[in-house]
């Protein structure tokens, strides 16, 4: 809950998408323009909103949900650092879909909602992405996800189990704003290798699933001995199949140097891990500050 994306939608005579902070075309200098493009890309957030509106309309038509003729103006705002593996794009789409569902009084089940949000990027915008962020946003909390092929083929979505432990291990998130990169770069490469039978990638995906199962058991029992090792193993496994940039590896190594665990939150730019106590957290902040990384304690819903 430290960051958020929100969408405001209200009735107007014509349908209008209002520009957000990412969509301006006036800059203080050439450097400011270059920094803006590095952070947000060339297209800002309006294309995401347009794609979400189109997909919502198609979903309603496909499911014979009749929408009334009211038009609206819509604007978005996001405080989520962009392109750092913190689910910023999917959060904007999720907020847009929730606003549309509220406006038109449309009810969509959580599994279908996650699929719909994902389809905006994968089908409409051609961006490589996965379901994890969208499922977490649909269920609004810590969620165990089983994407076994047999389950996905049978019902069109995974098995999702919300986890509501009364206590959690000490969690931190750290990120470097200057490491922004679209997650599709990593997703597209791994998807290609998986579909082409790269055994190393196939074995790693199976191992990732085992780690998730082990973590679920810890959350359900609220006994977290060994949880930090799971997070470290996750990163090491990822590093065995993906190229890790020196700046991203530096963040992980800084965290581990003070005894904290560390793994990516997404595809780079941000890490998540566990720490033992406030003393370790202070050392973590100091060490990561030296490499220009901000550290926060996530407010977990």
Secondary structure, 3 states (H helix, E strand, C coil): CCCCEEEEEEECCCCEECCCHHHCCCCCCHHHHHHHHHHHCCCCCHHHHHHHHHHHHHHHHHCCCCCCCCCEEEEEEECCCCCCCCCHHHHHHHHHHHHHHHHHCCCCCHHHHHHHHHHHHHHHCCCCCCCHHHHHHHHCCCEEEECCHHHHHHHCCCEEEECCCCCCCCEEEEECHHHCCCCHHHHHHHHHHHHCCCHHHHHHHHHHHHHHHHHHHHHHHCCCCCHHHHHHHHHHHHHHHCCCCHHHHHHHHHHHHCCCCCEECCCCCEEEEECCCHHHHHHHHHHHHCCCCEEECCCCC
